[in-house]
C-alpha cells in the first residue's frame, strides 16, 4: 500500500509540475470492495468536506500509477455542494485515489454532455447518440372514443433502451389510465372521503404537471425537477389540491453503449391543512406499464428474493428486473427501491402472465400494499428509486450489485 501511495504521489507531483495552471490539490480515496460486473454506476462526495475552492476552478482526476486520468464531474448546488461522477464498469476492486486540481482555466477538451430539450410537449433527456427518457408535461388526450377524464400529464414515456427500443406504453386498450412510468395512489382518504388518484375513470381525482422547477445539463447527468399536483374533484365542479409532489428525474450520461442509469425521487407533502392517508390497497405508487411488445411469450421478471413473474406478486423486494423482446432483440430495466423508502423492502404488484390474454406486463413498488401510510401537513415524505436500463439480458448478480451500490455506495475517505 505504501509503495502504491508513493507512486501515486509521484505521478500527481509530475502532473502538477507539467500543468503550470494548477494552484492547489485536495484528494480523497474511494474503497471499491467488489467488481462492478461491467456496470457504470454513479458516485458522489460531499465537496465541502474536501475543499472550499470555487466550482469553476476545479478539475477531477483519478491518480493512477500510469499517470493521472481526467474524470468528467458535475457539481450539484445545495446546502452543501455534492461532487458527482461515474465509476466505469471496468473499475477493479481496491482503493482508488482522486485529486481535485485548482486551476485558473478550464484545461483540456470539454467532455460531452447529456442535456434536456423541449420536444412536442415533452422534456426529452438525450445524448448526441439519441434520446433516453421523455417526461410529458403537456396533457396527453385519449383518443376520440374515450372519455376525456382519462387525460393526464406528468409521466415518463417513452423510456428508451440504449439501442432505442421503447420500453413503456401509455393509454393501452382496457387500461387507458396507464401512463408509462408514473406514480399515482389508489384508495386514499382525504377530508373524510375515499379518493382514487389512479383510476381516472372514477372521476374523483387526477395528478397533473404544475410547473418546471429546475433543469440541469452536464457531463455527468441531466436532471429535471417538476411539481405535480394531486387534485381532488369536488361534486360542485371545484378542485382541491390534496398533495404536492416534487419529482426529480435524473439520467446519467452513459459511459457504455449497453446500459444507463436513471433516478426518480418523489417528495410528497400535503398541500393544505388536511392530512392524506394512503390506504392499504394491492397497487399504487412507482409503476411501470411495459411496452405492448412484451407478452407472456417473450418476457421475464425476477425479484431480489428470487421470485419469477408468476410468483412475485405481493412479495417484498429490494429490486426487480423486467426484460423482454422488442423488435427481435432483448432489452429491459432493473427497478430498485432505496432502503430509506417507506415500508422497505417494498411489496410489489406484478401482473402474472395469465392475468390478461396476451400476458402484458405492469409492475410496481407499492409501499402501502399491506399497510396504511399517513401523510401529515407540514411534513415531507421522500421515495427514492433507481433504474438501470439495458440492452440484452441482465441477471440476478448484476442486478444485486447495482442495488448494493445504490443502497450502500463505496465509502469515501479524505486524504490527509
The 8 nearest C-alpha neighbors of each residue, nearest first, counted from 0:
[[1, 3, 2, 4, 5, 94, 6, 93],
 [2, 0, 4, 3, 5, 6, 7, 8],
 [3, 1, 5, 0, 4, 6, 7, 8],
 [2, 4, 0, 6, 1, 5, 7, 64],
 [5, 3, 7, 1, 6, 2, 8, 0],
 [6, 4, 8, 2, 7, 3, 9, 1],
 [5, 7, 9, 3, 4, 8, 64, 2],
 [8, 6, 4, 10, 9, 5, 64, 62],
 [9, 7, 11, 5, 6, 10, 12, 4],
 [8, 10, 6, 12, 7, 11, 5, 13],
 [9, 11, 13, 7, 12, 8, 66, 14],
 [10, 12, 14, 8, 13, 9, 7, 15],
 [13, 11, 15, 9, 14, 10, 8, 16],
 [12, 14, 16, 10, 11, 15, 17, 9],
 [15, 13, 11, 17, 12, 16, 18, 10],
 [14, 16, 18, 12, 17, 13, 21, 11],
 [15, 17, 13, 14, 18, 12, 19, 21],
 [18, 16, 14, 15, 19, 13, 12, 20],
 [19, 17, 15, 20, 16, 21, 14, 13],
 [18, 20, 21, 17, 16, 15, 22, 102],
 [19, 21, 102, 18, 103, 22, 104, 101],
 [22, 20, 102, 101, 19, 18, 15, 23],
 [23, 21, 101, 102, 20, 100, 24, 103],
 [24, 22, 101, 100, 21, 25, 102, 99],
 [23, 25, 100, 99, 101, 98, 26, 22],
 [26, 24, 99, 98, 50, 49, 100, 23],
 [25, 27, 98, 97, 414, 99, 413, 24],
 [26, 28, 413, 414, 97, 412, 96, 98],
 [27, 29, 96, 412, 95, 411, 97, 413],
 [30, 28, 411, 95, 94, 410, 31, 409],
 [29, 31, 94, 409, 410, 93, 32, 95],
 [32, 30, 92, 93, 409, 33, 29, 94],
 [33, 31, 92, 30, 93, 34, 409, 94],
 [34, 32, 92, 31, 35, 91, 93, 36],
 [33, 35, 36, 92, 91, 90, 32, 31],
 [34, 36, 38, 88, 37, 33, 400, 90],
 [37, 35, 34, 38, 397, 88, 89, 400],
 [36, 38, 88, 35, 89, 39, 87, 34],
 [39, 37, 88, 35, 36, 40, 87, 401],
 [40, 38, 88, 87, 86, 85, 37, 254],
 [39, 41, 86, 85, 38, 42, 87, 88],
 [42, 40, 85, 84, 86, 39, 43, 83],
 [41, 43, 84, 85, 83, 40, 86, 44],
 [42, 44, 83, 82, 81, 84, 45, 41],
 [45, 43, 82, 81, 46, 83, 42, 411],
 [44, 46, 81, 48, 47, 80, 82, 43],
 [47, 45, 81, 49, 48, 80, 82, 44],
 [46, 48, 50, 49, 45, 51, 80, 79],
 [47, 49, 46, 45, 50, 413, 51, 44],
 [50, 48, 46, 47, 25, 413, 45, 51],
 [51, 49, 47, 52, 48, 46, 25, 99],
 [50, 52, 47, 53, 49, 46, 48, 54],
 [51, 53, 50, 54, 56, 101, 57, 55],
 [54, 52, 55, 56, 51, 57, 50, 101],
 [55, 53, 56, 57, 52, 74, 51, 58],
 [54, 56, 53, 57, 105, 104, 52, 102],
 [55, 57, 102, 101, 54, 53, 103, 104],
 [58, 56, 101, 100, 54, 55, 99, 102],
 [57, 59, 100, 99, 101, 60, 56, 102],
 [60, 58, 99, 70, 98, 69, 100, 57],
 [61, 59, 69, 70, 68, 98, 97, 67],
 [60, 62, 97, 68, 67, 96, 63, 98],
 [63, 61, 67, 96, 97, 7, 60, 66],
 [62, 64, 66, 65, 67, 7, 61, 68],
 [65, 63, 66, 7, 6, 10, 62, 3],
 [66, 64, 63, 67, 10, 62, 7, 68],
 [65, 67, 63, 64, 10, 62, 68, 11],
 [68, 66, 62, 63, 61, 60, 69, 11],
 [67, 69, 61, 60, 70, 66, 62, 63],
 [68, 70, 60, 59, 61, 67, 71, 58],
 [69, 71, 60, 59, 72, 68, 61, 84],
 [72, 70, 218, 84, 110, 219, 69, 59],
 [73, 71, 84, 83, 219, 70, 218, 59],
 [72, 74, 83, 219, 82, 75, 84, 217],
 [73, 75, 82, 81, 83, 76, 80, 72],
 [76, 74, 81, 80, 82, 73, 77, 83],
 [75, 77, 80, 74, 79, 81, 78, 82],
 [78, 76, 79, 80, 75, 81, 74, 45],
 [77, 79, 80, 76, 81, 75, 47, 45],
 [78, 80, 77, 47, 81, 76, 45, 46],
 [79, 81, 76, 46, 75, 77, 47, 45],
 [82, 80, 45, 75, 46, 74, 44, 83],
 [81, 83, 74, 44, 43, 46, 73, 45],
 [84, 82, 43, 73, 72, 42, 74, 81],
 [83, 85, 72, 42, 41, 219, 71, 43],
 [86, 84, 41, 40, 42, 87, 39, 83],
 [85, 87, 40, 39, 41, 88, 90, 42],
 [88, 86, 39, 89, 90, 85, 40, 38],
 [87, 89, 37, 38, 39, 35, 90, 36],
 [88, 90, 87, 37, 91, 35, 36, 38],
 [91, 89, 88, 87, 86, 92, 35, 34],
 [92, 90, 34, 89, 93, 31, 33, 35],
 [93, 91, 31, 33, 32, 34, 90, 94],
 [92, 94, 31, 30, 32, 91, 95, 33],
 [93, 95, 30, 29, 31, 28, 96, 92],
 [96, 94, 29, 28, 30, 93, 97, 61],
 [95, 97, 28, 62, 27, 61, 29, 94],
 [98, 96, 61, 27, 26, 62, 60, 28],
 [97, 99, 26, 60, 25, 59, 100, 61],
 [100, 98, 59, 25, 58, 24, 26, 57],
 [99, 101, 24, 58, 57, 23, 21, 98],
 [100, 102, 57, 22, 23, 56, 21, 24],
 [101, 103, 21, 56, 20, 104, 22, 100],
 [102, 104, 20, 56, 101, 105, 21, 22],
 [105, 103, 102, 106, 56, 20, 55, 101],
 [104, 106, 107, 103, 102, 56, 55, 58],
 [105, 107, 104, 108, 102, 58, 20, 109],
 [108, 106, 109, 105, 110, 69, 104, 58],
 [107, 109, 110, 106, 105, 111, 69, 71],
 [108, 110, 107, 111, 105, 106, 218, 71],
 [111, 109, 218, 108, 112, 71, 107, 217],
 [112, 110, 218, 109, 113, 217, 127, 126],
 [113, 111, 218, 217, 114, 110, 126, 216],
 [112, 114, 126, 252, 221, 217, 125, 216],
 [113, 115, 216, 221, 124, 125, 112, 126],
 [116, 114, 124, 123, 122, 125, 216, 221],
 [117, 115, 123, 122, 118, 124, 114, 125],
 [118, 116, 122, 121, 123, 119, 120, 115],
 [117, 119, 121, 120, 116, 122, 123, 133],
 [120, 118, 121, 117, 122, 137, 135, 123],
 [119, 121, 137, 118, 136, 135, 117, 122],
 [122, 120, 135, 118, 134, 136, 119, 117],
 [123, 121, 117, 134, 133, 116, 115, 118],
 [122, 124, 133, 116, 115, 132, 121, 125],
 [125, 123, 115, 132, 114, 131, 130, 133],
 [126, 124, 130, 131, 129, 114, 113, 123],
 [125, 127, 113, 128, 129, 130, 114, 112],
 [126, 128, 129, 125, 113, 112, 111, 130],
 [129, 127, 126, 130, 125, 161, 131, 256],
 [128, 130, 126, 125, 127, 131, 163, 161],
 [131, 129, 125, 124, 132, 126, 123, 159],
 [132, 130, 159, 125, 124, 158, 129, 160],
 [133, 131, 158, 124, 123, 130, 159, 157],
 [132, 134, 123, 156, 157, 122, 155, 121],
 [133, 135, 155, 122, 121, 154, 156, 123],
 [136, 134, 121, 154, 153, 137, 155, 152],
 [135, 137, 153, 152, 121, 208, 120, 134],
 [138, 136, 120, 152, 135, 139, 121, 208],
 [137, 139, 152, 151, 140, 150, 136, 135],
 [138, 140, 150, 151, 152, 137, 141, 135],
 [139, 141, 150, 138, 142, 147, 151, 149],
 [142, 140, 150, 145, 147, 149, 143, 139],
 [141, 143, 144, 145, 140, 146, 147, 170],
 [142, 144, 145, 141, 146, 147, 140, 149],
 [143, 145, 142, 146, 141, 147, 140, 175],
 [146, 144, 143, 142, 141, 147, 149, 175],
 [145, 147, 148, 149, 144, 141, 143, 200],
 [146, 148, 149, 150, 145, 141, 140, 143],
 [147, 149, 146, 150, 200, 199, 202, 151],
 [150, 148, 147, 199, 176, 200, 146, 141],
 [151, 149, 140, 148, 147, 139, 141, 138],
 [152, 150, 138, 139, 207, 149, 206, 153],
 [151, 153, 138, 207, 136, 208, 137, 139],
 [152, 154, 208, 136, 207, 135, 227, 134],
 [153, 155, 181, 135, 134, 180, 152, 178],
 [156, 154, 134, 180, 179, 133, 135, 157],
 [157, 155, 179, 158, 133, 167, 134, 154],
 [156, 158, 133, 167, 159, 165, 155, 132],
 [157, 159, 132, 156, 166, 167, 165, 131],
 [160, 158, 165, 131, 163, 164, 166, 157],
 [159, 161, 163, 164, 162, 389, 388, 390],
 [162, 160, 163, 257, 258, 390, 389, 159],
 [163, 161, 160, 164, 390, 257, 159, 256],
 [162, 164, 160, 159, 161, 165, 131, 130],
 [163, 165, 160, 159, 162, 166, 325, 161],
 [164, 166, 159, 158, 167, 157, 163, 160],
 [165, 167, 290, 158, 289, 159, 164, 160],
 [168, 166, 290, 289, 179, 157, 288, 158],
 [167, 169, 290, 179, 289, 288, 291, 178],
 [168, 170, 178, 179, 177, 171, 167, 175],
 [175, 169, 171, 177, 176, 174, 178, 172],
 [170, 172, 175, 174, 169, 173, 168, 177],
 [173, 171, 174, 175, 170, 169, 176, 177],
 [172, 174, 175, 171, 170, 176, 177, 355],
 [175, 173, 176, 171, 172, 177, 170, 169],
 [174, 170, 176, 171, 177, 172, 173, 149],
 [175, 177, 174, 149, 170, 199, 198, 178],
 [178, 176, 170, 175, 169, 174, 179, 288],
 [177, 179, 169, 180, 181, 170, 154, 176],
 [178, 180, 167, 168, 288, 169, 156, 155],
 [181, 179, 287, 155, 286, 154, 178, 288],
 [180, 182, 154, 286, 285, 178, 179, 183],
 [181, 183, 285, 284, 286, 184, 283, 180],
 [184, 182, 197, 284, 196, 283, 181, 185],
 [185, 183, 283, 196, 197, 284, 186, 182],
 [186, 184, 195, 197, 283, 196, 187, 183],
 [185, 187, 195, 194, 278, 193, 184, 277],
 [188, 186, 277, 194, 278, 193, 276, 185],
 [187, 189, 193, 276, 192, 275, 194, 191],
 [188, 190, 275, 192, 191, 193, 187, 276],
 [191, 189, 192, 273, 188, 274, 275, 193],
 [190, 192, 189, 188, 193, 194, 275, 187],
 [193, 191, 189, 188, 190, 194, 187, 186],
 [194, 192, 188, 187, 186, 189, 195, 191],
 [193, 195, 187, 186, 188, 203, 192, 196],
 [196, 194, 185, 186, 197, 203, 198, 204],
 [197, 195, 204, 205, 184, 185, 183, 198],
 [198, 196, 185, 183, 184, 195, 199, 205],
 [199, 197, 200, 201, 195, 196, 176, 185],
 [200, 198, 201, 149, 202, 197, 176, 148],
 [199, 201, 202, 198, 149, 148, 176, 146],
 [202, 200, 199, 203, 198, 195, 204, 148],
 [201, 203, 200, 199, 204, 148, 232, 205],
 [204, 202, 232, 201, 194, 195, 231, 196],
 [205, 203, 231, 196, 232, 230, 202, 195],
 [204, 206, 196, 230, 229, 199, 207, 231],
 [207, 205, 229, 228, 230, 227, 196, 151],
 [206, 208, 152, 227, 228, 153, 151, 209],
 [207, 209, 153, 227, 152, 136, 210, 226],
 [210, 208, 226, 227, 228, 207, 211, 225],
 [209, 211, 226, 225, 208, 212, 227, 136],
 [210, 212, 225, 213, 224, 226, 209, 223],
 [211, 213, 225, 224, 210, 226, 214, 223],
 [214, 212, 224, 211, 223, 215, 225, 222],
 [215, 213, 223, 222, 224, 216, 212, 221],
 [214, 216, 222, 221, 223, 217, 213, 114],
 [217, 215, 221, 114, 113, 220, 115, 222],
 [216, 218, 112, 219, 220, 113, 221, 73],
 [217, 219, 112, 111, 110, 113, 220, 71],
 [220, 218, 252, 217, 251, 73, 72, 84],
 [221, 219, 251, 250, 252, 217, 113, 218],
 [220, 222, 216, 114, 215, 250, 113, 249],
 [223, 221, 249, 215, 248, 214, 250, 220],
 [222, 224, 214, 248, 247, 213, 225, 215],
 [225, 223, 247, 213, 212, 246, 211, 214],
 [226, 224, 211, 212, 246, 210, 245, 247],
 [225, 227, 245, 209, 210, 244, 208, 246],
 [228, 226, 208, 244, 209, 207, 243, 245],
 [227, 229, 243, 207, 206, 230, 240, 242],
 [230, 228, 206, 242, 240, 241, 205, 243],
 [229, 231, 240, 205, 204, 239, 228, 241],
 [232, 230, 204, 239, 238, 203, 240, 233],
 [233, 231, 238, 204, 203, 237, 230, 236],
 [232, 234, 237, 236, 235, 238, 231, 239],
 [235, 233, 236, 232, 237, 203, 238, 231],
 [236, 234, 233, 237, 232, 238, 239, 231],
 [237, 235, 233, 234, 232, 238, 231, 239],
 [238, 236, 233, 235, 232, 239, 234, 231],
 [237, 239, 232, 233, 231, 230, 240, 236],
 [240, 238, 231, 230, 241, 232, 237, 233],
 [239, 241, 230, 229, 242, 231, 228, 270],
 [242, 240, 270, 229, 230, 269, 239, 231],
 [241, 243, 269, 270, 229, 268, 240, 228],
 [244, 242, 228, 268, 270, 227, 267, 269],
 [243, 245, 267, 227, 266, 226, 246, 265],
 [244, 246, 226, 266, 225, 265, 227, 243],
 [247, 245, 265, 225, 264, 224, 244, 266],
 [246, 248, 224, 264, 223, 263, 249, 225],
 [249, 247, 263, 223, 222, 262, 224, 246],
 [248, 250, 222, 262, 261, 221, 247, 263],
 [251, 249, 261, 220, 221, 260, 222, 262],
 [252, 250, 220, 260, 219, 253, 261, 221],
 [251, 253, 219, 220, 113, 254, 250, 218],
 [254, 252, 259, 255, 251, 258, 256, 260],
 [253, 255, 252, 39, 256, 87, 259, 85],
 [256, 254, 253, 257, 258, 39, 259, 88],
 [255, 257, 258, 161, 254, 253, 162, 259],
 [256, 258, 390, 389, 255, 161, 259, 162],
 [259, 257, 389, 388, 161, 256, 255, 390],
 [258, 260, 253, 388, 387, 251, 389, 261],
 [261, 259, 387, 251, 386, 250, 388, 262],
 [262, 260, 250, 386, 249, 385, 251, 387],
 [263, 261, 385, 249, 384, 248, 386, 250],
 [264, 262, 248, 384, 247, 383, 385, 249],
 [263, 265, 383, 247, 246, 382, 384, 262],
 [264, 266, 246, 382, 381, 245, 267, 244],
 [267, 265, 381, 245, 244, 380, 379, 246],
 [268, 266, 244, 380, 379, 243, 265, 381],
 [267, 269, 379, 243, 242, 378, 270, 380],
 [270, 268, 242, 376, 271, 241, 274, 243],
 [269, 271, 242, 241, 243, 268, 240, 272],
 [272, 270, 273, 269, 376, 241, 242, 240],
 [271, 273, 376, 274, 270, 269, 377, 375],
 [272, 274, 271, 376, 190, 275, 269, 189],
 [275, 273, 375, 376, 374, 269, 276, 272],
 [276, 274, 374, 189, 188, 373, 277, 269],
 [275, 277, 373, 188, 187, 372, 278, 374],
 [278, 276, 187, 372, 371, 373, 275, 188],
 [277, 279, 371, 187, 186, 276, 280, 372],
 [278, 280, 371, 370, 367, 368, 369, 277],
 [281, 279, 368, 282, 278, 367, 186, 369],
 [280, 282, 368, 348, 279, 283, 365, 369],
 [283, 281, 365, 280, 348, 368, 185, 284],
 [284, 282, 184, 365, 185, 183, 182, 285],
 [283, 285, 182, 365, 183, 184, 286, 364],
 [286, 284, 182, 363, 364, 181, 283, 365],
 [287, 285, 363, 181, 180, 182, 362, 284],
 [286, 288, 180, 362, 361, 179, 289, 363],
 [289, 287, 361, 179, 167, 168, 180, 360],
 [288, 290, 167, 360, 166, 168, 287, 361],
 [289, 291, 167, 166, 168, 292, 293, 165],
 [290, 292, 293, 168, 289, 359, 294, 167],
 [291, 293, 290, 325, 294, 324, 326, 359],
 [294, 292, 291, 298, 290, 323, 359, 297],
 [295, 293, 358, 359, 296, 357, 297, 298],
 [294, 296, 358, 352, 297, 298, 357, 359],
 [297, 295, 294, 298, 293, 358, 357, 352],
 [296, 298, 323, 294, 324, 295, 293, 299],
 [299, 297, 323, 293, 322, 295, 294, 296],
 [298, 300, 322, 321, 323, 308, 301, 297],
 [301, 299, 321, 308, 307, 320, 322, 302],
 [300, 302, 307, 320, 306, 319, 305, 308],
 [303, 301, 319, 306, 305, 304, 318, 316],
 [302, 304, 318, 305, 316, 317, 319, 301],
 [305, 303, 302, 306, 316, 315, 317, 301],
 [304, 306, 302, 303, 301, 307, 395, 311],
 [307, 305, 311, 302, 310, 301, 304, 308],
 [306, 308, 301, 300, 310, 311, 309, 305],
 [307, 309, 300, 311, 310, 351, 301, 299],
 [308, 310, 351, 307, 311, 352, 312, 350],
 [311, 309, 307, 308, 306, 312, 351, 314],
 [310, 312, 306, 308, 314, 307, 309, 313],
 [311, 313, 349, 348, 314, 347, 310, 350],
 [314, 312, 347, 346, 348, 311, 315, 368],
 [315, 313, 346, 312, 311, 347, 316, 348],
 [316, 314, 346, 345, 344, 347, 313, 317],
 [315, 317, 344, 318, 303, 345, 302, 304],
 [318, 316, 344, 336, 303, 335, 345, 319],
 [319, 317, 335, 303, 316, 334, 302, 336],
 [318, 320, 302, 334, 301, 333, 303, 321],
 [319, 321, 333, 301, 300, 332, 334, 302],
 [322, 320, 300, 331, 299, 332, 333, 319],
 [323, 321, 331, 299, 330, 298, 332, 320],
 [322, 324, 298, 329, 297, 330, 293, 299],
 [323, 325, 329, 328, 297, 327, 330, 293],
 [326, 324, 328, 327, 292, 329, 164, 323],
 [325, 327, 328, 324, 164, 292, 329, 165],
 [326, 328, 325, 324, 329, 323, 330, 292],
 [329, 327, 324, 325, 326, 330, 391, 323],
 [330, 328, 324, 391, 323, 325, 390, 392],
 [331, 329, 390, 391, 322, 389, 323, 392],
 [330, 332, 322, 389, 321, 388, 323, 390],
 [333, 331, 388, 387, 320, 321, 389, 386],
 [332, 334, 320, 387, 386, 319, 335, 398],
 [333, 335, 386, 318, 319, 385, 320, 332],
 [336, 334, 318, 385, 384, 317, 386, 402],
 [335, 337, 384, 317, 318, 383, 338, 385],
 [336, 338, 339, 383, 340, 406, 384, 335],
 [339, 337, 340, 343, 406, 336, 344, 317],
 [340, 338, 337, 341, 343, 382, 383, 381],
 [341, 339, 382, 338, 343, 337, 342, 383],
 [340, 342, 343, 366, 339, 382, 345, 338],
 [343, 341, 366, 345, 344, 340, 367, 346],
 [344, 342, 345, 341, 340, 338, 339, 366],
 [343, 345, 317, 316, 315, 342, 346, 338],
 [344, 346, 343, 366, 315, 342, 316, 364],
 [345, 347, 315, 314, 365, 313, 366, 364],
 [348, 346, 364, 313, 365, 363, 312, 314],
 [347, 349, 312, 363, 362, 282, 313, 364],
 [350, 348, 362, 312, 361, 347, 351, 311],
 [349, 351, 361, 360, 352, 362, 354, 348],
 [352, 350, 309, 353, 308, 354, 349, 358],
 [351, 353, 358, 295, 354, 350, 309, 359],
 [352, 354, 355, 351, 358, 356, 295, 357],
 [355, 353, 351, 352, 350, 358, 356, 359],
 [356, 354, 358, 353, 357, 359, 352, 351],
 [355, 357, 358, 353, 354, 359, 352, 295],
 [358, 356, 294, 359, 355, 295, 352, 353],
 [357, 359, 295, 352, 294, 355, 356, 353],
 [360, 358, 294, 357, 293, 291, 355, 295],
 [361, 359, 289, 350, 288, 362, 358, 293],
 [360, 362, 288, 350, 287, 349, 289, 363],
 [363, 361, 349, 287, 348, 286, 350, 360],
 [364, 362, 286, 348, 285, 347, 287, 365],
 [363, 365, 347, 285, 345, 346, 284, 366],
 [364, 366, 284, 283, 368, 367, 347, 282],
 [365, 367, 345, 342, 368, 346, 341, 364],
 [368, 366, 370, 279, 365, 369, 371, 372],
 [367, 369, 281, 280, 279, 365, 366, 370],
 [368, 370, 367, 279, 280, 371, 366, 281],
 [369, 371, 367, 279, 368, 372, 278, 366],
 [372, 370, 278, 279, 367, 277, 373, 276],
 [371, 373, 277, 276, 367, 374, 370, 278],
 [372, 374, 276, 275, 277, 375, 371, 274],
 [375, 373, 275, 274, 276, 372, 269, 376],
 [374, 376, 274, 378, 373, 377, 269, 275],
 [377, 375, 269, 378, 274, 272, 273, 271],
 [376, 378, 375, 379, 268, 269, 272, 271],
 [379, 377, 376, 375, 268, 380, 374, 269],
 [378, 380, 268, 267, 266, 381, 377, 374],
 [379, 381, 267, 266, 268, 378, 382, 374],
 [380, 382, 266, 265, 267, 379, 383, 340],
 [381, 383, 340, 265, 264, 266, 384, 380],
 [384, 382, 264, 337, 263, 336, 381, 340],
 [385, 383, 336, 263, 335, 262, 337, 264],
 [384, 386, 262, 335, 261, 334, 263, 387],
 [387, 385, 334, 261, 333, 260, 388, 262],
 [386, 388, 260, 333, 332, 259, 389, 261],
 [389, 387, 332, 258, 259, 331, 386, 160],
 [390, 388, 258, 331, 257, 330, 332, 160],
 [389, 391, 330, 257, 160, 329, 161, 258],
 [390, 392, 329, 330, 389, 393, 328, 331],
 [393, 391, 329, 330, 390, 394, 322, 331],
 [392, 394, 397, 391, 398, 395, 389, 320],
 [395, 393, 396, 397, 398, 392, 320, 301],
 [394, 396, 398, 397, 399, 393, 303, 301],
 [397, 395, 399, 398, 394, 400, 36, 393],
 [396, 398, 400, 399, 395, 394, 401, 36],
 [399, 397, 395, 401, 400, 396, 394, 402],
 [398, 400, 402, 396, 401, 397, 395, 403],
 [399, 401, 397, 403, 402, 398, 396, 404],
 [400, 402, 398, 404, 399, 403, 397, 405],
 [403, 401, 405, 399, 404, 400, 406, 335],
 [404, 402, 400, 406, 405, 407, 401, 399],
 [403, 405, 408, 401, 407, 402, 406, 400],
 [406, 404, 402, 403, 407, 408, 401, 337],
 [405, 407, 403, 404, 337, 402, 408, 338],
 [406, 408, 404, 403, 405, 409, 402, 410],
 [407, 409, 404, 405, 406, 410, 403, 42],
 [410, 408, 31, 30, 29, 411, 407, 404],
 [411, 409, 30, 29, 408, 412, 31, 28],
 [410, 412, 29, 28, 409, 30, 413, 27],
 [413, 411, 28, 27, 414, 29, 410, 30],
 [412, 414, 27, 28, 26, 415, 49, 411],
 [415, 413, 27, 26, 412, 28, 25, 96],
 [414, 413, 26, 27, 25, 412, 49, 28]]
